[in-house]
Amino acid sequence: MNNHFRHLALAASLLLSFVRPAAAQEEGVTHSGRPTGQPPCPLTEYRELPNPVAADAALWQKTREVTVGWGSTDVRYAKERPAAVASSPQLRLTAWRGERVSAQAVVSTPRPLKGLKFSVGELTSSRGGRIAADRIFTGFVRYVMTDELNKDGRGGCGYRPDNSLFDSTLVADPIDHLTPVMAMEPHTTQACWIRVWVPSDTPAGRYSGKVSVEDEQGELGVLSLSVDVLERSLPSPRDWAFHLDLWQNPYAVARYHQVEPWSEQHMEALRPYMELYRDAGGKSVTASIMHKPWNAQTHDYFESMVTWVKRLDGTWYFDYAVFDKWVEFMFSLGIDKQINCYSMVPWKLSYRYFDQATNSMRSFSSAPGEELYDKVWGEMLTSFAEHLKQKGWFEKTLISMDERPEEVMQRTLNIIRKADPGFKISLAGALHESLADELDDYCVSLNMKFKKEEVDKRRAEGRVTTFYTSCSEPRPNTFTFSEPAESEWLGWYAAGAHLDGYLRWALNSWVLEPLLDSRFHTWAAGDTYLIYPGGRTSVRFERLMEGAQAWEKVRILREEYTRRGDTAALKRLEKTLSAFDETTLGERPAAEVIRAARREVNRR
């Protein structure tokens, strides 16, 4: 299905499949305790929260007419300020075949506008080639409440009970493709995100077209958009070598859509979100094989996708019905490289099960190395291995842990190997040399550095080596207030460090009202999710995907230069990539480094 019709289908699905009962139409409340003034969990239409920052009258006195122009995808345009846009109505982008490139068109108005809309037609070349309109995505860049880094500026971790100590502002981040027209209040700014996905069979050349901006009273402006398509090609996202692992939370989708977990309505609700992940190159399925692997750190905690049952005779039985349904669904979408199963070593060493003797849910507590832990997990893993082999999934399944100490990992590895030495294992955590040869997927934090020789060795053995960011990094990061270019920077950094990809712990662990307020109790705003309800992408997610594309382009160029023995081009490329150093982001922003790197990989 092409992009245009897929968006229409998703919108229809949202409208028809998730109509809420009248009883659910109470007023929503955000995590900060703020009433939203509308029903909870909106999907198609919603109102943004009032802007806590007033418009600056002095600035707007200089903007007496509606202005329409090209902005920058590096900028989150403030709602209450007139936007600084390019003086030229013409914008020229450069793309490989199969690549997605983006732009922002921006409107600032001193007066009310009704029925604002952006229209983009097909792009054509002088030789008769075309990029059809259904390959061009548009969406209003909406505003969501955000906060800021901790007061010391060193990160975004720490308890935030009511946000009273943090500045709160509206920030441009959700990209709303479900809203065809919008009204604008006077003295406000509104951007539109435009993404062109160049078909892989597009002949090289310049493709040009028009972006029309109008409201109910008529045309407000016309912008020109050109894309220079180069000879080189990117493969389909499913075939990217870049290993993107964004942890999915299906339970958040069930809560927000108010549907029964694992019902057919739930599976249909999941589809647009997981398709966004797939189209960004997502490789891993996140599966919870025990109750609350991360305790209850998110609003929607993870239930177990495996039902643990202690029989009357004291033996254990494990049911995989939910696990199978989730994996089969994800595989059907093309997200099928690996299944990461969390966690043998949860944050709270407690394990929930159904006890036949008492006909009730019970829990036991035990740690790796203790008799009870080793016995029960040994039985579970033996059963799990047998089930996975029957399904044909054993080679794609990893027993996964995160941020566990080295000695705990060693005890856990012993239990896994006893159950089935063929199990693959993954860890997202600290760098321990003693574990490097044990872990098939090893992900360490940005501040820890693998040696290139070690990464090359692991890759030759078929192992995956990646990095992650969390609430700890002030920059680069993917908070809703982070600079947009920082999300793309992550892919470039992985390329420069010769890593295989990137992990972020939360694709969609939503707060109470994610479309309206991205703030949470425990971390800086936006830390818990990258995409929005309604199958909406975001500025952060779009730039993260562009970083994955950049990594893929670097991989292709390295192979090409090596094949033809072009050492000068290789040296030039590696020198460009060496600028992706997180310690210098305070002096040289991500956007500046990326601009130079894009010029290098787009050389003709």
RACORWO-V679394 format. One record per residue. RES is the residue in one letter. PHI is phi as a letter, one per 40 degrees, with the letter a starting at -180 (none if undefined). OMEGA is omega in degrees with one decimal (none if undefined). Layout:
# RACORWO-V679394
res:phi:omega
RES:PHI:OMEGA
RES:PHI:OMEGA
This chain:
# RACORWO-V679394
res:phi:omega
M:none:-179.1
N:c:-172.4
N:d:-175.3
H:c:-177.0
F:c:176.2
R:c:178.8
H:c:177.2
L:c:-179.4
A:c:179.1
L:c:178.8
A:c:179.0
A:c:179.3
S:c:179.6
L:c:-178.4
L:c:-172.2
L:c:-169.9
S:c:-172.1
F:b:175.4
V:c:-174.2
R:c:176.5
P:c:-177.0
A:d:-177.2
A:c:-176.4
A:c:-172.3
Q:c:173.0
E:c:-177.6
E:c:178.4
G:c:178.6
V:b:-179.4
T:c:179.5
H:c:177.7
S:c:178.0
G:g:-176.2
R:c:175.0
P:c:-176.4
T:c:-179.2
G:g:-179.3
Q:a:179.7
P:d:-178.5
P:c:172.0
C:f:177.2
P:c:-179.9
L:b:-174.5
T:c:179.5
E:b:176.3
Y:a:176.5
R:b:176.0
E:c:176.4
L:c:177.7
P:d:-178.8
N:c:178.4
P:c:-179.6
V:b:-179.4
A:c:176.0
A:c:178.7
D:c:-175.2
A:c:-178.6
A:c:178.4
L:c:-176.2
W:c:176.5
Q:c:179.2
K:c:-178.9
T:b:-174.5
R:c:179.4
E:b:175.2
V:c:178.3
T:b:178.6
V:b:-179.1
G:a:176.4
W:c:172.3
G:c:179.5
S:b:176.0
T:c:174.9
D:c:-172.2
V:b:166.9
R:c:-173.5
Y:c:-179.5
A:c:-176.9
K:c:-171.3
E:c:-176.9
R:b:172.7
P:c:-175.1
A:c:171.3
A:c:-177.6
V:b:-180.0
A:c:-179.9
S:c:-179.2
S:c:175.8
P:c:-176.8
Q:b:176.6
L:b:-178.1
R:b:178.4
L:b:177.9
T:b:-177.3
A:a:165.6
W:c:170.9
R:c:-177.5
G:g:-177.7
E:c:171.6
R:b:177.0
V:b:-170.8
S:b:177.6
A:a:172.3
Q:b:169.4
A:c:-169.8
V:b:175.8
V:b:171.1
S:b:-175.0
T:b:174.2
P:c:-176.9
R:b:179.4
P:c:174.2
L:b:174.8
K:b:175.4
G:g:177.8
L:c:175.5
K:a:178.2
F:b:179.2
S:b:179.5
V:b:177.4
G:c:179.2
E:c:176.0
L:b:-176.7
T:b:177.5
S:b:-179.9
S:c:-180.0
R:c:177.5
G:g:177.1
G:c:-178.6
R:a:166.5
I:b:-171.3
A:c:-178.3
A:c:-179.0
D:c:172.5
R:c:-176.7
I:b:-178.6
F:c:174.3
T:b:176.3
G:a:176.0
F:c:175.0
V:c:-174.4
R:c:-174.9
Y:b:179.6
V:b:-179.6
M:c:179.6
T:b:174.9
D:b:-173.8
E:a:173.5
L:c:171.5
N:d:-173.2
K:c:177.1
D:c:177.4
G:g:-173.2
R:c:179.9
G:i:-177.2
G:b:179.4
C:c:174.8
G:h:-174.6
Y:c:-179.5
R:b:-169.5
P:c:-177.7
D:a:178.1
N:g:-177.6
S:c:-178.0
L:c:-174.1
F:b:175.7
D:c:178.9
S:b:-179.1
T:a:169.3
L:c:-178.6
V:b:-179.6
A:c:177.2
D:a:-179.1
P:c:176.5
I:b:-168.4
D:b:177.8
H:c:-178.0
L:c:-179.3
T:b:-174.8
P:c:-179.8
V:b:179.8
M:b:170.3
A:c:176.7
M:b:174.2
E:c:177.8
P:c:178.9
H:g:176.6
T:b:179.5
T:b:179.1
Q:b:178.1
A:b:173.4
C:b:177.8
W:c:179.1
I:b:180.0
R:b:177.8
V:b:176.0
W:b:-175.5
V:c:177.0
P:d:-175.4
S:c:-179.8
D:b:-179.3
T:c:174.7
P:c:178.1
A:c:179.9
G:i:179.2
R:c:-179.8
Y:b:-172.7
S:b:177.5
G:a:-174.5
K:b:171.2
V:b:-178.9
S:c:179.0
V:b:-177.2
E:a:171.3
D:b:-176.0
E:c:-177.6
Q:c:178.1
G:h:-174.2
E:c:176.2
L:b:179.6
G:i:177.2
V:b:179.1
L:b:178.6
S:b:-179.6
L:b:177.1
S:b:175.2
V:b:174.3
D:c:-179.1
V:c:-177.5
L:c:-176.7
E:c:-176.0
R:c:-175.5
S:b:168.9
L:c:173.5
P:c:174.2
S:c:-179.9
P:d:179.6
R:c:-178.1
D:c:176.6
W:c:173.9
A:c:180.0
F:d:-176.5
H:c:179.2
L:c:-177.7
D:b:177.1
L:b:-171.8
W:c:-178.0
Q:c:177.7
N:b:-179.8
P:c:-178.6
Y:c:176.2
A:c:179.3
V:c:178.4
A:c:179.6
R:c:-175.5
Y:c:-179.3
H:c:178.6
Q:f:177.6
V:b:179.7
E:c:178.2
P:d:175.6
W:g:170.4
S:c:177.4
E:c:176.6
Q:c:177.6
H:c:-178.1
M:c:177.8
E:c:177.7
A:c:-179.0
L:c:-168.6
R:d:-176.2
P:c:180.0
Y:c:-179.3
M:c:173.9
E:c:173.5
L:d:179.4
Y:c:178.8
R:d:-175.8
D:c:172.7
A:c:179.9
G:g:-178.8
G:d:-173.9
K:b:-168.6
S:b:172.5
V:c:177.9
T:c:-178.8
A:b:177.2
S:b:-176.7
I:b:172.1
M:a:-174.0
H:c:176.6
K:f:178.6
P:c:177.0
W:b:-175.6
N:f:178.7
A:b:-174.2
Q:c:178.0
T:b:179.0
H:c:177.4
D:b:-177.4
Y:c:-176.8
F:c:168.1
E:c:175.7
S:c:173.5
M:c:174.0
V:b:178.4
T:c:179.3
W:c:-178.6
V:b:172.6
K:c:-176.7
R:c:178.9
L:d:-177.2
D:c:177.6
G:g:176.3
T:c:-174.1
W:b:176.1
Y:b:-177.4
F:b:-178.9
D:b:-172.3
Y:b:-173.7
A:c:-179.1
V:c:177.3
F:d:-179.1
D:c:-178.2
K:c:-179.9
W:c:-178.4
V:c:179.3
E:c:177.7
F:c:-178.5
M:c:177.8
F:c:-179.5
S:c:178.1
L:c:-178.2
G:h:176.7
I:c:-166.0
D:a:179.5
K:c:-178.8
Q:a:177.8
I:b:179.0
N:c:-172.0
C:b:-177.0
Y:b:-13.1
S:a:175.5
M:c:-179.5
V:b:-178.2
P:c:-178.7
W:c:172.9
K:b:-172.5
L:c:-179.1
S:b:-172.7
Y:b:-174.2
R:c:-179.7
Y:a:174.4
F:c:-177.9
D:b:-178.6
Q:c:-176.3
A:c:-178.7
T:b:-178.5
N:f:-175.8
S:a:173.9
M:c:179.8
R:b:179.3
S:b:168.9
F:b:178.3
S:b:179.0
S:a:-176.4
A:b:177.5
P:d:-178.2
G:g:176.8
E:c:-172.7
E:d:-177.3
L:c:179.6
Y:d:-176.3
D:c:-178.4
K:c:-174.3
V:c:179.6
W:c:175.1
G:c:177.4
E:c:-178.5
M:c:-176.2
L:c:177.4
T:c:176.7
S:c:-177.0
F:c:179.5
A:c:178.8
E:c:179.7
H:c:-179.0
L:c:179.1
K:c:176.9
Q:c:-180.0
K:c:-175.9
G:g:-175.6
W:b:-170.9
F:d:-176.9
E:c:-178.9
K:c:-173.7
T:b:176.9
L:b:170.5
I:c:-164.6
S:b:174.8
M:b:175.4
D:a:173.7
E:f:177.4
R:b:-178.9
P:c:-176.1
E:d:-176.9
E:c:176.7
V:c:177.9
M:c:-178.9
Q:c:178.3
R:c:-179.6
T:c:178.3
L:d:179.6
N:c:-179.8
I:c:-179.7
I:c:-177.4
R:c:177.6
K:c:-178.3
A:c:177.3
D:a:-177.2
P:c:179.8
G:c:-179.7
F:c:170.7
K:c:-171.9
I:b:176.7
S:b:176.8
L:a:166.6
A:b:-175.4
G:a:-176.4
A:c:179.8
L:c:177.4
H:b:-177.7
E:c:-177.3
S:c:-177.7
L:c:-170.9
A:d:-178.3
D:c:-178.8
E:c:-169.5
L:b:179.4
D:c:177.1
D:b:-175.8
Y:b:-177.9
C:b:-179.7
V:b:-178.5
S:c:-174.2
L:d:-174.9
N:c:177.2
M:b:-170.3
K:b:169.2
F:c:169.4
K:c:-179.2
K:d:-179.1
E:c:179.3
E:c:177.9
V:c:179.2
D:c:179.7
K:c:-179.8
R:c:179.6
R:c:179.2
A:c:178.7
E:c:179.9
G:g:-179.6
R:c:-178.0
V:b:-179.1
T:b:-174.9
T:b:176.0
F:b:177.8
Y:b:167.4
T:b:-177.9
S:a:178.1
C:c:-175.0
S:c:-174.0
E:c:172.6
P:c:175.1
R:a:-0.1
P:c:176.1
N:a:-176.2
T:b:172.6
F:c:179.2
T:c:176.5
F:b:179.4
S:c:174.6
E:c:-176.3
P:d:-176.7
A:c:-178.7
E:c:177.4
S:c:177.5
E:c:-179.1
W:d:-174.8
L:c:178.3
G:c:177.7
W:c:178.8
Y:c:178.9
A:d:178.3
A:c:-178.7
G:c:180.0
A:c:179.7
H:g:176.2
L:c:-175.8
D:c:-178.2
G:i:-169.0
Y:a:176.5
L:b:169.2
R:b:-166.8
W:c:-174.1
A:a:169.8
L:c:-172.7
N:a:172.3
S:c:-169.0
W:c:166.8
V:c:-175.9
L:d:-177.4
E:b:-171.4
P:c:177.8
L:c:-173.0
L:b:-171.4
D:a:-176.1
S:c:-178.5
R:c:-178.4
F:b:-176.0
H:c:-161.7
T:b:-176.4
W:a:177.5
A:d:-172.1
A:d:178.2
G:g:-178.0
D:c:-172.2
T:c:-179.9
Y:a:-179.3
L:b:179.1
I:b:-169.8
Y:b:175.9
P:d:-176.7
G:g:-177.2
G:g:-179.0
R:c:172.7
T:c:-179.7
S:a:174.7
V:d:-179.4
R:c:-176.6
F:c:178.3
E:c:-179.5
R:c:175.0
L:c:177.2
M:c:178.0
E:c:174.7
G:c:175.4
A:c:175.7
Q:d:-179.2
A:c:177.5
W:d:-178.6
E:c:178.2
K:c:178.0
V:c:178.5
R:d:-178.1
I:c:-179.8
L:c:177.6
R:d:179.7
E:c:-179.7
E:c:-178.3
Y:c:179.2
T:c:-178.3
R:c:-177.8
R:c:174.8
G:g:-178.1
D:c:-176.8
T:c:179.4
A:c:179.2
A:c:177.7
L:c:179.5
K:c:179.2
R:c:179.3
L:c:-178.7
E:c:176.8
K:c:177.4
T:c:-177.7
L:c:-179.4
S:c:179.3
A:c:179.4
F:c:-175.9
D:b:-175.3
E:c:-178.4
T:c:-177.6
T:b:-176.2
L:c:177.3
G:c:-179.3
E:c:-178.6
R:b:-173.3
P:d:-178.0
A:d:-177.0
A:c:-178.7
E:c:-179.9
V:c:-178.7
I:c:179.4
R:d:179.0
A:c:-178.7
A:c:177.6
R:c:178.1
R:d:-177.7
E:c:-176.4
V:c:178.3
N:b:174.3
R:d:-178.6
R:c:none
